[in-house]
Amino acid sequence: MVKAVGRAQISAVYHSSKIAREYGVPVIADGGIANTGCAIKALSVGASCVMMGSLLAGTEESPGEYFFRDGMRLKSYRGMASREAILGGGRGGKSGMRRPQHSAHAHGVSGTVMDKGSIGLFVPYLTQSIKHGFQDIGTQSISNLHEQLFTGKLRFELRSQAAQKEGGIHDLFTYEKRLF
């Protein structure tokens, strides 16, 4: 939205990984990893690992203070390319020094995230979810997944909006989304 250029994250990871593979260079998917499904998709198109900034931001161990709003326990979050991080300086943003940047334009996000508890409880949930995803795909490791991708054995299917709606939570007046 800021630069009006770029490529969809999944396409960027796939095309980058095709070239990086020729040179034995791993690819990191950074941005857009909102849940374990996103992580599995990124790994499935060639990423060797994923960054989970906003996904891990609400944990007790992440920087920031908790506060309550509308009865919910929240924590402030700022992406490292956000205006707040650029102007706030270091990791905790307390130094007041400006980070060196190639561009004066911020293109990251900041906001609030819900309390996710301790990372000691959250990471095992993430790990198990990714293992289940790999099991459903029929693969045992990231390297095996990449081999399936680049030999054409791994196949993807586009899902219509109707299929996405049907596959999600529907026909409930209210629901609570607690994953672990």
mmCIF file of the C-alpha atoms, coordinates in Angstrom:
data_MODEL
# 
_entry.id   MODEL 
# 
loop_
_atom_site.group_PDB 
_atom_site.id 
_atom_site.type_symbol 
_atom_site.label_atom_id 
_atom_site.label_alt_id 
_atom_site.label_comp_id 
_atom_site.label_asym_id 
_atom_site.label_entity_id 
_atom_site.label_seq_id 
_atom_site.pdbx_PDB_ins_code 
_atom_site.Cartn_x 
_atom_site.Cartn_y 
_atom_site.Cartn_z 
_atom_site.occupancy 
_atom_site.B_iso_or_equiv 
_atom_site.pdbx_formal_charge 
_atom_site.auth_seq_id 
_atom_site.auth_comp_id 
_atom_site.auth_asym_id 
_atom_site.auth_atom_id 
_atom_site.pdbx_PDB_model_num 
ATOM 1   C CA . MET A 1 1   ? 0.000   0.000   0.000  1.00 0.00 ? 1   MET A CA 1 
ATOM 2   C CA . VAL A 1 2   ? 2.897   2.365   0.643  1.00 0.00 ? 2   VAL A CA 1 
ATOM 3   C CA . LYS A 1 3   ? 5.081   1.541   -2.352 1.00 0.00 ? 3   LYS A CA 1 
ATOM 4   C CA . ALA A 1 4   ? 2.428   0.281   -4.784 1.00 0.00 ? 4   ALA A CA 1 
ATOM 5   C CA . VAL A 1 5   ? 4.830   -2.399  -6.029 1.00 0.00 ? 5   VAL A CA 1 
ATOM 6   C CA . GLY A 1 6   ? 5.614   -5.919  -5.065 1.00 0.00 ? 6   GLY A CA 1 
ATOM 7   C CA . ARG A 1 7   ? 4.377   -9.403  -5.456 1.00 0.00 ? 7   ARG A CA 1 
ATOM 8   C CA . ALA A 1 8   ? 2.088   -11.623 -3.440 1.00 0.00 ? 8   ALA A CA 1 
ATOM 9   C CA . GLN A 1 9   ? 4.081   -13.250 -0.615 1.00 0.00 ? 9   GLN A CA 1 
ATOM 10  C CA . ILE A 1 10  ? 3.475   -16.822 -1.763 1.00 0.00 ? 10  ILE A CA 1 
ATOM 11  C CA . SER A 1 11  ? 4.566   -16.018 -5.341 1.00 0.00 ? 11  SER A CA 1 
ATOM 12  C CA . ALA A 1 12  ? 7.629   -14.134 -4.103 1.00 0.00 ? 12  ALA A CA 1 
ATOM 13  C CA . VAL A 1 13  ? 8.707   -17.079 -1.936 1.00 0.00 ? 13  VAL A CA 1 
ATOM 14  C CA . TYR A 1 14  ? 8.142   -19.587 -4.742 1.00 0.00 ? 14  TYR A CA 1 
ATOM 15  C CA . HIS A 1 15  ? 10.044  -17.659 -7.417 1.00 0.00 ? 15  HIS A CA 1 
ATOM 16  C CA . SER A 1 16  ? 12.855  -16.742 -5.023 1.00 0.00 ? 16  SER A CA 1 
ATOM 17  C CA . SER A 1 17  ? 13.206  -20.345 -3.852 1.00 0.00 ? 17  SER A CA 1 
ATOM 18  C CA . LYS A 1 18  ? 13.500  -21.648 -7.428 1.00 0.00 ? 18  LYS A CA 1 
ATOM 19  C CA . ILE A 1 19  ? 16.556  -19.443 -7.973 1.00 0.00 ? 19  ILE A CA 1 
ATOM 20  C CA . ALA A 1 20  ? 17.976  -19.857 -4.454 1.00 0.00 ? 20  ALA A CA 1 
ATOM 21  C CA . ARG A 1 21  ? 17.789  -23.656 -4.770 1.00 0.00 ? 21  ARG A CA 1 
ATOM 22  C CA . GLU A 1 22  ? 20.265  -23.566 -7.672 1.00 0.00 ? 22  GLU A CA 1 
ATOM 23  C CA . TYR A 1 23  ? 22.837  -21.987 -5.344 1.00 0.00 ? 23  TYR A CA 1 
ATOM 24  C CA . GLY A 1 24  ? 21.977  -23.879 -2.150 1.00 0.00 ? 24  GLY A CA 1 
ATOM 25  C CA . VAL A 1 25  ? 20.671  -20.743 -0.454 1.00 0.00 ? 25  VAL A CA 1 
ATOM 26  C CA . PRO A 1 26  ? 17.789  -21.081 2.021  1.00 0.00 ? 26  PRO A CA 1 
ATOM 27  C CA . VAL A 1 27  ? 14.773  -18.785 1.734  1.00 0.00 ? 27  VAL A CA 1 
ATOM 28  C CA . ILE A 1 28  ? 13.027  -17.136 4.682  1.00 0.00 ? 28  ILE A CA 1 
ATOM 29  C CA . ALA A 1 29  ? 9.350   -16.253 4.307  1.00 0.00 ? 29  ALA A CA 1 
ATOM 30  C CA . ASP A 1 30  ? 8.907   -12.946 6.121  1.00 0.00 ? 30  ASP A CA 1 
ATOM 31  C CA . GLY A 1 31  ? 5.490   -11.337 6.292  1.00 0.00 ? 31  GLY A CA 1 
ATOM 32  C CA . GLY A 1 32  ? 1.944   -12.587 6.176  1.00 0.00 ? 32  GLY A CA 1 
ATOM 33  C CA . ILE A 1 33  ? 2.408   -15.596 8.468  1.00 0.00 ? 33  ILE A CA 1 
ATOM 34  C CA . ALA A 1 34  ? -0.840  -15.216 10.410 1.00 0.00 ? 34  ALA A CA 1 
ATOM 35  C CA . ASN A 1 35  ? -1.225  -18.861 11.498 1.00 0.00 ? 35  ASN A CA 1 
ATOM 36  C CA . THR A 1 36  ? 0.274   -22.320 11.048 1.00 0.00 ? 36  THR A CA 1 
ATOM 37  C CA . GLY A 1 37  ? -1.613  -22.778 7.779  1.00 0.00 ? 37  GLY A CA 1 
ATOM 38  C CA . CYS A 1 38  ? 0.265   -19.784 6.356  1.00 0.00 ? 38  CYS A CA 1 
ATOM 39  C CA . ALA A 1 39  ? 3.557   -21.255 7.616  1.00 0.00 ? 39  ALA A CA 1 
ATOM 40  C CA . ILE A 1 40  ? 2.811   -24.593 5.930  1.00 0.00 ? 40  ILE A CA 1 
ATOM 41  C CA . LYS A 1 41  ? 1.933   -22.841 2.674  1.00 0.00 ? 41  LYS A CA 1 
ATOM 42  C CA . ALA A 1 42  ? 5.173   -20.826 2.767  1.00 0.00 ? 42  ALA A CA 1 
ATOM 43  C CA . LEU A 1 43  ? 7.223   -23.967 3.435  1.00 0.00 ? 43  LEU A CA 1 
ATOM 44  C CA . SER A 1 44  ? 5.292   -25.758 0.664  1.00 0.00 ? 44  SER A CA 1 
ATOM 45  C CA . VAL A 1 45  ? 6.329   -23.198 -1.949 1.00 0.00 ? 45  VAL A CA 1 
ATOM 46  C CA . GLY A 1 46  ? 10.022  -23.326 -1.069 1.00 0.00 ? 46  GLY A CA 1 
ATOM 47  C CA . ALA A 1 47  ? 10.699  -21.447 2.173  1.00 0.00 ? 47  ALA A CA 1 
ATOM 48  C CA . SER A 1 48  ? 13.216  -23.116 4.475  1.00 0.00 ? 48  SER A CA 1 
ATOM 49  C CA . CYS A 1 49  ? 11.822  -21.285 7.496  1.00 0.00 ? 49  CYS A CA 1 
ATOM 50  C CA . VAL A 1 50  ? 9.299   -18.580 8.349  1.00 0.00 ? 50  VAL A CA 1 
ATOM 51  C CA . MET A 1 51  ? 9.334   -15.372 10.384 1.00 0.00 ? 51  MET A CA 1 
ATOM 52  C CA . MET A 1 52  ? 6.417   -15.177 12.805 1.00 0.00 ? 52  MET A CA 1 
ATOM 53  C CA . GLY A 1 53  ? 6.630   -11.628 14.147 1.00 0.00 ? 53  GLY A CA 1 
ATOM 54  C CA . SER A 1 54  ? 2.986   -10.780 14.639 1.00 0.00 ? 54  SER A CA 1 
ATOM 55  C CA . LEU A 1 55  ? 2.066   -14.404 15.378 1.00 0.00 ? 55  LEU A CA 1 
ATOM 56  C CA . LEU A 1 56  ? 4.433   -14.497 18.374 1.00 0.00 ? 56  LEU A CA 1 
ATOM 57  C CA . ALA A 1 57  ? 3.938   -10.863 19.374 1.00 0.00 ? 57  ALA A CA 1 
ATOM 58  C CA . GLY A 1 58  ? 1.240   -11.491 21.972 1.00 0.00 ? 58  GLY A CA 1 
ATOM 59  C CA . THR A 1 59  ? 3.311   -13.925 24.040 1.00 0.00 ? 59  THR A CA 1 
ATOM 60  C CA . GLU A 1 60  ? 4.531   -13.077 27.530 1.00 0.00 ? 60  GLU A CA 1 
ATOM 61  C CA . GLU A 1 61  ? 8.147   -13.176 26.364 1.00 0.00 ? 61  GLU A CA 1 
ATOM 62  C CA . SER A 1 62  ? 7.702   -10.673 23.519 1.00 0.00 ? 62  SER A CA 1 
ATOM 63  C CA . PRO A 1 63  ? 8.566   -7.000  24.119 1.00 0.00 ? 63  PRO A CA 1 
ATOM 64  C CA . GLY A 1 64  ? 5.863   -4.643  25.315 1.00 0.00 ? 64  GLY A CA 1 
ATOM 65  C CA . GLU A 1 65  ? 3.438   -4.193  28.159 1.00 0.00 ? 65  GLU A CA 1 
ATOM 66  C CA . TYR A 1 66  ? -0.013  -5.730  28.441 1.00 0.00 ? 66  TYR A CA 1 
ATOM 67  C CA . PHE A 1 67  ? -3.068  -3.523  28.782 1.00 0.00 ? 67  PHE A CA 1 
ATOM 68  C CA . PHE A 1 68  ? -6.814  -4.066  28.823 1.00 0.00 ? 68  PHE A CA 1 
ATOM 69  C CA . ARG A 1 69  ? -9.283  -2.713  26.258 1.00 0.00 ? 69  ARG A CA 1 
ATOM 70  C CA . ASP A 1 70  ? -12.941 -3.717  26.049 1.00 0.00 ? 70  ASP A CA 1 
ATOM 71  C CA . GLY A 1 71  ? -12.307 -6.534  28.507 1.00 0.00 ? 71  GLY A CA 1 
ATOM 72  C CA . MET A 1 72  ? -9.503  -8.075  26.418 1.00 0.00 ? 72  MET A CA 1 
ATOM 73  C CA . ARG A 1 73  ? -5.857  -8.352  27.454 1.00 0.00 ? 73  ARG A CA 1 
ATOM 74  C CA . LEU A 1 74  ? -3.758  -6.877  24.636 1.00 0.00 ? 74  LEU A CA 1 
ATOM 75  C CA . LYS A 1 75  ? -0.159  -6.021  23.872 1.00 0.00 ? 75  LYS A CA 1 
ATOM 76  C CA . SER A 1 76  ? 1.176   -3.391  21.487 1.00 0.00 ? 76  SER A CA 1 
ATOM 77  C CA . TYR A 1 77  ? 2.931   -4.705  18.392 1.00 0.00 ? 77  TYR A CA 1 
ATOM 78  C CA . ARG A 1 78  ? 5.042   -2.965  15.815 1.00 0.00 ? 78  ARG A CA 1 
ATOM 79  C CA . GLY A 1 79  ? 6.668   -4.480  12.786 1.00 0.00 ? 79  GLY A CA 1 
ATOM 80  C CA . MET A 1 80  ? 10.321  -3.541  12.324 1.00 0.00 ? 80  MET A CA 1 
ATOM 81  C CA . ALA A 1 81  ? 9.514   -1.612  9.135  1.00 0.00 ? 81  ALA A CA 1 
ATOM 82  C CA . SER A 1 82  ? 6.675   0.320   10.793 1.00 0.00 ? 82  SER A CA 1 
ATOM 83  C CA . ARG A 1 83  ? 6.877   4.058   11.376 1.00 0.00 ? 83  ARG A CA 1 
ATOM 84  C CA . GLU A 1 84  ? 6.940   3.507   15.139 1.00 0.00 ? 84  GLU A CA 1 
ATOM 85  C CA . ALA A 1 85  ? 9.909   1.125   14.955 1.00 0.00 ? 85  ALA A CA 1 
ATOM 86  C CA . ILE A 1 86  ? 11.850  3.363   12.572 1.00 0.00 ? 86  ILE A CA 1 
ATOM 87  C CA . LEU A 1 87  ? 11.363  6.437   14.745 1.00 0.00 ? 87  LEU A CA 1 
ATOM 88  C CA . GLY A 1 88  ? 11.565  4.570   18.053 1.00 0.00 ? 88  GLY A CA 1 
ATOM 89  C CA . GLY A 1 89  ? 15.005  3.075   17.535 1.00 0.00 ? 89  GLY A CA 1 
ATOM 90  C CA . GLY A 1 90  ? 16.241  -0.204  19.008 1.00 0.00 ? 90  GLY A CA 1 
ATOM 91  C CA . ARG A 1 91  ? 14.382  -3.411  19.776 1.00 0.00 ? 91  ARG A CA 1 
ATOM 92  C CA . GLY A 1 92  ? 12.385  -2.044  22.670 1.00 0.00 ? 92  GLY A CA 1 
ATOM 93  C CA . GLY A 1 93  ? 11.977  1.399   21.118 1.00 0.00 ? 93  GLY A CA 1 
ATOM 94  C CA . LYS A 1 94  ? 13.213  3.127   24.280 1.00 0.00 ? 94  LYS A CA 1 
ATOM 95  C CA . SER A 1 95  ? 16.465  4.535   22.956 1.00 0.00 ? 95  SER A CA 1 
ATOM 96  C CA . GLY A 1 96  ? 14.817  7.366   21.048 1.00 0.00 ? 96  GLY A CA 1 
ATOM 97  C CA . MET A 1 97  ? 17.490  6.983   18.370 1.00 0.00 ? 97  MET A CA 1 
ATOM 98  C CA . ARG A 1 98  ? 16.481  6.695   14.758 1.00 0.00 ? 98  ARG A CA 1 
ATOM 99  C CA . ARG A 1 99  ? 17.388  3.408   13.060 1.00 0.00 ? 99  ARG A CA 1 
ATOM 100 C CA . PRO A 1 100 ? 19.493  3.796   9.925  1.00 0.00 ? 100 PRO A CA 1 
ATOM 101 C CA . GLN A 1 101 ? 17.260  3.266   6.914  1.00 0.00 ? 101 GLN A CA 1 
ATOM 102 C CA . HIS A 1 102 ? 17.732  3.258   3.179  1.00 0.00 ? 102 HIS A CA 1 
ATOM 103 C CA . SER A 1 103 ? 14.324  4.851   2.865  1.00 0.00 ? 103 SER A CA 1 
ATOM 104 C CA . ALA A 1 104 ? 12.473  7.346   5.016  1.00 0.00 ? 104 ALA A CA 1 
ATOM 105 C CA . HIS A 1 105 ? 9.181   5.622   4.143  1.00 0.00 ? 105 HIS A CA 1 
ATOM 106 C CA . ALA A 1 106 ? 7.722   3.160   6.599  1.00 0.00 ? 106 ALA A CA 1 
ATOM 107 C CA . HIS A 1 107 ? 6.004   0.149   5.100  1.00 0.00 ? 107 HIS A CA 1 
ATOM 108 C CA . GLY A 1 108 ? 5.408   -2.072  8.124  1.00 0.00 ? 108 GLY A CA 1 
ATOM 109 C CA . VAL A 1 109 ? 2.462   -2.211  10.469 1.00 0.00 ? 109 VAL A CA 1 
ATOM 110 C CA . SER A 1 110 ? 1.840   -1.583  14.128 1.00 0.00 ? 110 SER A CA 1 
ATOM 111 C CA . GLY A 1 111 ? -1.179  -2.230  16.281 1.00 0.00 ? 111 GLY A CA 1 
ATOM 112 C CA . THR A 1 112 ? -2.304  -4.486  19.101 1.00 0.00 ? 112 THR A CA 1 
ATOM 113 C CA . VAL A 1 113 ? -2.446  -8.251  19.462 1.00 0.00 ? 113 VAL A CA 1 
ATOM 114 C CA . MET A 1 114 ? -4.324  -10.469 21.904 1.00 0.00 ? 114 MET A CA 1 
ATOM 115 C CA . ASP A 1 115 ? -2.575  -12.120 24.828 1.00 0.00 ? 115 ASP A CA 1 
ATOM 116 C CA . LYS A 1 116 ? -1.306  -15.558 23.738 1.00 0.00 ? 116 LYS A CA 1 
ATOM 117 C CA . GLY A 1 117 ? 0.196   -16.577 27.079 1.00 0.00 ? 117 GLY A CA 1 
ATOM 118 C CA . SER A 1 118 ? 3.635   -18.094 27.427 1.00 0.00 ? 118 SER A CA 1 
ATOM 119 C CA . ILE A 1 119 ? 5.649   -19.032 24.372 1.00 0.00 ? 119 ILE A CA 1 
ATOM 120 C CA . GLY A 1 120 ? 6.382   -22.283 26.230 1.00 0.00 ? 120 GLY A CA 1 
ATOM 121 C CA . LEU A 1 121 ? 2.755   -23.292 25.664 1.00 0.00 ? 121 LEU A CA 1 
ATOM 122 C CA . PHE A 1 122 ? 2.284   -21.645 22.263 1.00 0.00 ? 122 PHE A CA 1 
ATOM 123 C CA . VAL A 1 123 ? 5.290   -23.092 20.386 1.00 0.00 ? 123 VAL A CA 1 
ATOM 124 C CA . PRO A 1 124 ? 4.347   -26.746 21.037 1.00 0.00 ? 124 PRO A CA 1 
ATOM 125 C CA . TYR A 1 125 ? 0.899   -25.968 19.591 1.00 0.00 ? 125 TYR A CA 1 
ATOM 126 C CA . LEU A 1 126 ? 2.508   -24.380 16.494 1.00 0.00 ? 126 LEU A CA 1 
ATOM 127 C CA . THR A 1 127 ? 4.910   -27.305 16.098 1.00 0.00 ? 127 THR A CA 1 
ATOM 128 C CA . GLN A 1 128 ? 2.179   -29.915 16.388 1.00 0.00 ? 128 GLN A CA 1 
ATOM 129 C CA . SER A 1 129 ? -0.032  -28.042 13.920 1.00 0.00 ? 129 SER A CA 1 
ATOM 130 C CA . ILE A 1 130 ? 2.760   -27.959 11.342 1.00 0.00 ? 130 ILE A CA 1 
ATOM 131 C CA . LYS A 1 131 ? 3.449   -31.672 11.901 1.00 0.00 ? 131 LYS A CA 1 
ATOM 132 C CA . HIS A 1 132 ? -0.242  -32.411 11.267 1.00 0.00 ? 132 HIS A CA 1 
ATOM 133 C CA . GLY A 1 133 ? -0.144  -30.310 8.104  1.00 0.00 ? 133 GLY A CA 1 
ATOM 134 C CA . PHE A 1 134 ? 2.905   -32.210 6.864  1.00 0.00 ? 134 PHE A CA 1 
ATOM 135 C CA . GLN A 1 135 ? 1.140   -35.489 7.673  1.00 0.00 ? 135 GLN A CA 1 
ATOM 136 C CA . ASP A 1 136 ? -1.895  -34.429 5.623  1.00 0.00 ? 136 ASP A CA 1 
ATOM 137 C CA . ILE A 1 137 ? 0.391   -33.446 2.724  1.00 0.00 ? 137 ILE A CA 1 
ATOM 138 C CA . GLY A 1 138 ? 2.221   -36.767 2.979  1.00 0.00 ? 138 GLY A CA 1 
ATOM 139 C CA . THR A 1 139 ? 5.689   -35.472 3.748  1.00 0.00 ? 139 THR A CA 1 
ATOM 140 C CA . GLN A 1 140 ? 8.064   -35.892 6.674  1.00 0.00 ? 140 GLN A CA 1 
ATOM 141 C CA . SER A 1 141 ? 10.443  -32.949 6.425  1.00 0.00 ? 141 SER A CA 1 
ATOM 142 C CA . ILE A 1 142 ? 10.970  -29.580 4.804  1.00 0.00 ? 142 ILE A CA 1 
ATOM 143 C CA . SER A 1 143 ? 13.622  -31.037 2.472  1.00 0.00 ? 143 SER A CA 1 
ATOM 144 C CA . ASN A 1 144 ? 11.217  -33.830 1.450  1.00 0.00 ? 144 ASN A CA 1 
ATOM 145 C CA . LEU A 1 145 ? 8.479   -31.238 0.906  1.00 0.00 ? 145 LEU A CA 1 
ATOM 146 C CA . HIS A 1 146 ? 10.790  -29.185 -1.340 1.00 0.00 ? 146 HIS A CA 1 
ATOM 147 C CA . GLU A 1 147 ? 11.766  -32.283 -3.296 1.00 0.00 ? 147 GLU A CA 1 
ATOM 148 C CA . GLN A 1 148 ? 8.070   -32.978 -3.928 1.00 0.00 ? 148 GLN A CA 1 
ATOM 149 C CA . LEU A 1 149 ? 7.568   -29.338 -4.959 1.00 0.00 ? 149 LEU A CA 1 
ATOM 150 C CA . PHE A 1 150 ? 10.411  -29.189 -7.459 1.00 0.00 ? 150 PHE A CA 1 
ATOM 151 C CA . THR A 1 151 ? 9.778   -32.629 -8.975 1.00 0.00 ? 151 THR A CA 1 
ATOM 152 C CA . GLY A 1 152 ? 6.107   -31.805 -9.564 1.00 0.00 ? 152 GLY A CA 1 
ATOM 153 C CA . LYS A 1 153 ? 4.781   -34.409 -7.103 1.00 0.00 ? 153 LYS A CA 1 
ATOM 154 C CA . LEU A 1 154 ? 3.350   -31.734 -4.790 1.00 0.00 ? 154 LEU A CA 1 
ATOM 155 C CA . ARG A 1 155 ? 0.157   -30.297 -6.246 1.00 0.00 ? 155 ARG A CA 1 
ATOM 156 C CA . PHE A 1 156 ? -1.863  -27.253 -5.262 1.00 0.00 ? 156 PHE A CA 1 
ATOM 157 C CA . GLU A 1 157 ? -5.549  -26.593 -5.765 1.00 0.00 ? 157 GLU A CA 1 
ATOM 158 C CA . LEU A 1 158 ? -7.312  -23.245 -5.960 1.00 0.00 ? 158 LEU A CA 1 
ATOM 159 C CA . ARG A 1 159 ? -10.313 -22.958 -3.673 1.00 0.00 ? 159 ARG A CA 1 
ATOM 160 C CA . SER A 1 160 ? -13.305 -20.843 -4.584 1.00 0.00 ? 160 SER A CA 1 
ATOM 161 C CA . GLN A 1 161 ? -14.733 -18.335 -2.118 1.00 0.00 ? 161 GLN A CA 1 
ATOM 162 C CA . ALA A 1 162 ? -17.642 -20.723 -1.562 1.00 0.00 ? 162 ALA A CA 1 
ATOM 163 C CA . ALA A 1 163 ? -15.240 -23.556 -0.690 1.00 0.00 ? 163 ALA A CA 1 
ATOM 164 C CA . GLN A 1 164 ? -13.320 -21.289 1.676  1.00 0.00 ? 164 GLN A CA 1 
ATOM 165 C CA . LYS A 1 165 ? -16.524 -20.237 3.428  1.00 0.00 ? 165 LYS A CA 1 
ATOM 166 C CA . GLU A 1 166 ? -17.716 -23.833 3.653  1.00 0.00 ? 166 GLU A CA 1 
ATOM 167 C CA . GLY A 1 167 ? -14.354 -24.959 5.046  1.00 0.00 ? 167 GLY A CA 1 
ATOM 168 C CA . GLY A 1 168 ? -14.410 -22.293 7.746  1.00 0.00 ? 168 GLY A CA 1 
ATOM 169 C CA . ILE A 1 169 ? -16.747 -21.625 10.642 1.00 0.00 ? 169 ILE A CA 1 
ATOM 170 C CA . HIS A 1 170 ? -20.237 -20.938 9.363  1.00 0.00 ? 170 HIS A CA 1 
ATOM 171 C CA . ASP A 1 171 ? -23.872 -20.935 10.463 1.00 0.00 ? 171 ASP A CA 1 
ATOM 172 C CA . LEU A 1 172 ? -23.037 -20.023 14.063 1.00 0.00 ? 172 LEU A CA 1 
ATOM 173 C CA . PHE A 1 173 ? -24.365 -16.852 15.621 1.00 0.00 ? 173 PHE A CA 1 
ATOM 174 C CA . THR A 1 174 ? -21.289 -16.599 17.859 1.00 0.00 ? 174 THR A CA 1 
ATOM 175 C CA . TYR A 1 175 ? -18.217 -18.711 18.403 1.00 0.00 ? 175 TYR A CA 1 
ATOM 176 C CA . GLU A 1 176 ? -15.029 -18.609 20.409 1.00 0.00 ? 176 GLU A CA 1 
ATOM 177 C CA . LYS A 1 177 ? -11.764 -19.217 18.579 1.00 0.00 ? 177 LYS A CA 1 
ATOM 178 C CA . ARG A 1 178 ? -9.398  -20.804 21.113 1.00 0.00 ? 178 ARG A CA 1 
ATOM 179 C CA . LEU A 1 179 ? -6.767  -22.868 19.383 1.00 0.00 ? 179 LEU A CA 1 
ATOM 180 C CA . PHE A 1 180 ? -4.892  -24.180 22.415 1.00 0.00 ? 180 PHE A CA 1 
# 
